[in-house]
Amino acid sequence: MELLKAVALFSLSFLSVLWVTSFTSPRSAAVLRKLYLFTYGFLTMLFSTDKRWSKPRLDPEVVKDTKPADKKLLVFIRHGESDWNEVFNRGFGPTFFVRLVKAIYREMLLLVTSDSVFIDSSLSPLGVAQARDLLSFLDQPATPADNADLHALLRGENSVTSSVVVSSNLRRALATAAIGLQPRLKETKERVLISSDLQEISFNLDANALAPPLEVPDLHAIAPEMWASFQPSELFDPGLNSGNKPIFGNGLQRMHNFCEFVFSREEDAVIAVGHSLYFRSFFRTFLPFGSDHEAKRRKMANAGAVAFELSRARHEGRPVYRIDPASISVVYGGFAK
């Protein structure tokens, strides 16, 4: 008991000193925020309802025969591999412990910074290469095997179909958007919207956001991949970044919010950069119940791009959304095997 009291007193004293010095020391402020984020992240892992919701009872197929129905073109782009994926998604053999120890060591070195390996995990070296491959694909003229209109849309050259680019508030998605869509972003000079509604559906630490509401996260690591004058604050618009997802919300709420955003826009198409579990959940939710499309079963490939048509109609006074299975088209990369 005495030991617990001593530990509690030391912890309280440490946090008090940290809080006081955080007003004048950026390092102390960074450590304090990092401790808060790790605490929030572990609470999320224990209590989050992010992946828990009842399956909608209404089949999206009811939209098909409802007139009139609004329609939008969507292009989903999945982020490249992240540092978290590199540690935990490459198997749990002998090399797993080496990867884990290296990641923990890097995290300790980053304690006094706004960067992190585990929280809001950024692109791994492989992830950067995958985003660069998307850039190379868009840098080349469309081949007969490509969808020329969608290729032009992602390059910002489609003068017939107006479009906007929006990204999850997590750094791996923002980095993939910045690197992979460079031909378009340099051409149009547009700002990429940051939206919390696209934040990944997961309990894991890496699905928690580093950036506070209405701010752009630290993206200094991708500067070598970008044009000379690249500034994250100039490229990204954080107006829709409401910060971290709530512990007791869920992904279905964010997906519906995103659908409302899509149909609130004047543009004909929305290019959304985000995450595999979110995108797969989106397909499972808005494809007709009777559809057995692979999008319901498989994750999108890293840095892959898939286009489809989303419809909206009102049924009994409520908006209902439907993905046309026949409209799903692989632009680049497609679905993982």
RACORDA-V101710 format. One record per residue. N is the residue number from 1. PHI is phi as a letter, one per 30 degrees, with the letter a starting at -180 (999 if undefined). NEAR is the number of other C-alpha atoms within 10 Angstrom. Layout:
# RACORDA-V101710
n->[N | N]
phi->[PHI | PHI]
near->[NEAR | NEAR]
This chain:
# RACORDA-V101710
n->[1 | 2 | 3 | 4 | 5 | 6 | 7 | 8 | 9 | 10 | 11 | 12 | 13 | 14 | 15 | 16 | 17 | 18 | 19 | 20 | 21 | 22 | 23 | 24 | 25 | 26 | 27 | 28 | 29 | 30 | 31 | 32 | 33 | 34 | 35 | 36 | 37 | 38 | 39 | 40 | 41 | 42 | 43 | 44 | 45 | 46 | 47 | 48 | 49 | 50 | 51 | 52 | 53 | 54 | 55 | 56 | 57 | 58 | 59 | 60 | 61 | 62 | 63 | 64 | 65 | 66 | 67 | 68 | 69 | 70 | 71 | 72 | 73 | 74 | 75 | 76 | 77 | 78 | 79 | 80 | 81 | 82 | 83 | 84 | 85 | 86 | 87 | 88 | 89 | 90 | 91 | 92 | 93 | 94 | 95 | 96 | 97 | 98 | 99 | 100 | 101 | 102 | 103 | 104 | 105 | 106 | 107 | 108 | 109 | 110 | 111 | 112 | 113 | 114 | 115 | 116 | 117 | 118 | 119 | 120 | 121 | 122 | 123 | 124 | 125 | 126 | 127 | 128 | 129 | 130 | 131 | 132 | 133 | 134 | 135 | 136 | 137 | 138 | 139 | 140 | 141 | 142 | 143 | 144 | 145 | 146 | 147 | 148 | 149 | 150 | 151 | 152 | 153 | 154 | 155 | 156 | 157 | 158 | 159 | 160 | 161 | 162 | 163 | 164 | 165 | 166 | 167 | 168 | 169 | 170 | 171 | 172 | 173 | 174 | 175 | 176 | 177 | 178 | 179 | 180 | 181 | 182 | 183 | 184 | 185 | 186 | 187 | 188 | 189 | 190 | 191 | 192 | 193 | 194 | 195 | 196 | 197 | 198 | 199 | 200 | 201 | 202 | 203 | 204 | 205 | 206 | 207 | 208 | 209 | 210 | 211 | 212 | 213 | 214 | 215 | 216 | 217 | 218 | 219 | 220 | 221 | 222 | 223 | 224 | 225 | 226 | 227 | 228 | 229 | 230 | 231 | 232 | 233 | 234 | 235 | 236 | 237 | 238 | 239 | 240 | 241 | 242 | 243 | 244 | 245 | 246 | 247 | 248 | 249 | 250 | 251 | 252 | 253 | 254 | 255 | 256 | 257 | 258 | 259 | 260 | 261 | 262 | 263 | 264 | 265 | 266 | 267 | 268 | 269 | 270 | 271 | 272 | 273 | 274 | 275 | 276 | 277 | 278 | 279 | 280 | 281 | 282 | 283 | 284 | 285 | 286 | 287 | 288 | 289 | 290 | 291 | 292 | 293 | 294 | 295 | 296 | 297 | 298 | 299 | 300 | 301 | 302 | 303 | 304 | 305 | 306 | 307 | 308 | 309 | 310 | 311 | 312 | 313 | 314 | 315 | 316 | 317 | 318 | 319 | 320 | 321 | 322 | 323 | 324 | 325 | 326 | 327 | 328 | 329 | 330 | 331 | 332 | 333 | 334 | 335 | 336 | 337]
phi->[999 | d | d | d | d | d | d | d | d | d | d | d | d | d | d | d | d | d | d | d | d | d | d | b | c | e | d | d | d | d | d | d | d | d | d | d | d | d | d | d | d | d | d | d | d | d | b | d | c | d | c | c | a | d | d | e | d | d | d | e | d | d | d | e | c | c | b | d | b | d | b | b | c | c | b | c | b | d | d | d | e | c | d | d | e | d | d | c | c | c | j | c | d | e | d | e | d | d | d | d | d | d | d | d | d | d | d | d | d | c | e | c | c | c | c | a | d | c | d | h | e | c | d | d | e | d | d | d | d | d | d | d | d | d | e | d | d | d | d | c | d | d | c | e | d | d | d | d | d | d | d | d | d | d | d | i | c | d | d | d | c | d | a | b | c | b | b | e | d | d | d | d | d | d | d | d | d | d | d | d | c | e | e | d | d | d | d | c | i | d | c | d | d | c | b | d | d | c | d | e | c | a | c | d | e | d | c | c | d | d | d | d | e | i | b | c | d | d | b | d | d | c | e | d | c | c | d | e | c | e | b | e | d | d | d | c | c | d | e | c | d | c | j | d | d | d | d | c | d | a | d | d | d | d | d | d | d | d | d | d | d | e | d | d | d | d | d | d | b | b | c | c | c | a | b | d | d | d | d | d | d | d | d | d | d | c | d | e | e | d | d | c | d | d | d | d | c | c | d | d | d | e | i | d | b | b | c | a | c | c | c | b | b | c | b | h | i | c | d | b | c | b | c | d | e | d | d | d | b | d | c | a | i | i | c | d | d]
near->[6 | 7 | 8 | 9 | 10 | 11 | 12 | 12 | 12 | 12 | 12 | 12 | 12 | 11 | 15 | 12 | 12 | 18 | 17 | 12 | 15 | 17 | 10 | 10 | 12 | 14 | 16 | 21 | 20 | 19 | 19 | 18 | 19 | 21 | 14 | 11 | 19 | 15 | 13 | 17 | 23 | 14 | 14 | 22 | 16 | 12 | 12 | 20 | 18 | 22 | 16 | 13 | 12 | 7 | 9 | 10 | 7 | 11 | 16 | 22 | 19 | 15 | 23 | 17 | 9 | 12 | 10 | 12 | 16 | 13 | 18 | 18 | 20 | 21 | 23 | 24 | 31 | 30 | 33 | 32 | 26 | 25 | 25 | 22 | 17 | 19 | 22 | 13 | 12 | 11 | 10 | 11 | 8 | 8 | 11 | 16 | 13 | 11 | 17 | 15 | 12 | 12 | 19 | 14 | 12 | 14 | 17 | 12 | 12 | 16 | 18 | 18 | 18 | 17 | 22 | 23 | 22 | 23 | 23 | 26 | 24 | 31 | 28 | 19 | 13 | 15 | 23 | 25 | 19 | 23 | 29 | 20 | 19 | 25 | 22 | 14 | 14 | 21 | 16 | 9 | 11 | 15 | 9 | 7 | 7 | 13 | 15 | 14 | 16 | 22 | 21 | 17 | 22 | 23 | 21 | 23 | 17 | 15 | 10 | 9 | 15 | 15 | 20 | 21 | 20 | 25 | 35 | 25 | 35 | 32 | 27 | 30 | 32 | 27 | 28 | 32 | 29 | 26 | 23 | 31 | 22 | 25 | 18 | 21 | 20 | 13 | 11 | 12 | 12 | 16 | 17 | 23 | 20 | 28 | 26 | 22 | 25 | 26 | 26 | 26 | 25 | 19 | 20 | 18 | 22 | 24 | 24 | 27 | 24 | 25 | 20 | 14 | 17 | 15 | 19 | 23 | 22 | 17 | 17 | 12 | 12 | 17 | 16 | 9 | 17 | 14 | 11 | 8 | 8 | 15 | 13 | 20 | 14 | 13 | 17 | 20 | 20 | 24 | 13 | 18 | 23 | 17 | 21 | 20 | 22 | 13 | 17 | 11 | 15 | 18 | 24 | 22 | 13 | 21 | 21 | 17 | 14 | 17 | 20 | 14 | 13 | 23 | 18 | 9 | 13 | 11 | 14 | 16 | 24 | 22 | 23 | 27 | 30 | 29 | 27 | 20 | 18 | 22 | 25 | 18 | 20 | 19 | 19 | 20 | 21 | 22 | 23 | 22 | 13 | 9 | 13 | 12 | 15 | 14 | 22 | 17 | 14 | 16 | 21 | 26 | 21 | 24 | 30 | 24 | 25 | 22 | 21 | 19 | 18 | 24 | 22 | 23 | 22 | 16 | 13 | 7 | 7 | 7 | 13 | 21 | 27 | 23 | 27 | 19 | 18 | 9 | 12 | 17 | 16 | 19 | 21 | 21 | 17 | 21 | 18 | 13 | 7]
